[in-house]
């Protein structure tokens, strides 16, 4: 799978309910918005970058093509609504996704997920990162061919990412060697903890 076949999508459409409903993508981490940290690590892995957002659209446009949730499924309906919007907007056969609140996303994420889907025989069309035996469900690589099934799942009221992944069949890719890279920043306390990470580690 060539990089030219893969678009990237940063999911920044959440409410930020555990951060006083702040737009987490613009929470400052070491003086830079979290979305900027993610974009700088994610952009070199893909051929085009999209941002799923439901507010501050002009600011997010500085980092990539902005897409919003489909009105048919409503805003604030979870990351899968953003994934569907990304798949609809992208012209690439594959889409890699990462959330805006995982600022240390591995720089090898897409390559390792793509390798897991490189079997010559027909197999899973979704690869998802896994640490400690648990999925990091919104760090995934999926085929654009899955859009119809995803829209059907959303129309049925489905919202859980891992449930949909299991429904269509996925392969889990272990990232135990980089487990800390999936640190999820949901609260101001976690943001403070993340800011104490060594600057050299951030470049890894």
Secondary structure, 3 states (H helix, E strand, C coil): CCHHHEEEEEEECCCCHHHCCCCHHHCEECCEEHHHHHHHHHHHHCCEEEEEECCCHHHHCCCCEEECCCCCCCCCCCHHHHHHHHHHHCCCCEEEEEECCCCCCCCCHHHHHHHHCCCCCCCCCEEEEEECCEEEEEEEEEEHHHHHHHHHHHHCCCCCHHHHHHHHCCEEEECHHHHHHHCCCCCHHHHHHHHCCCHHHHCC
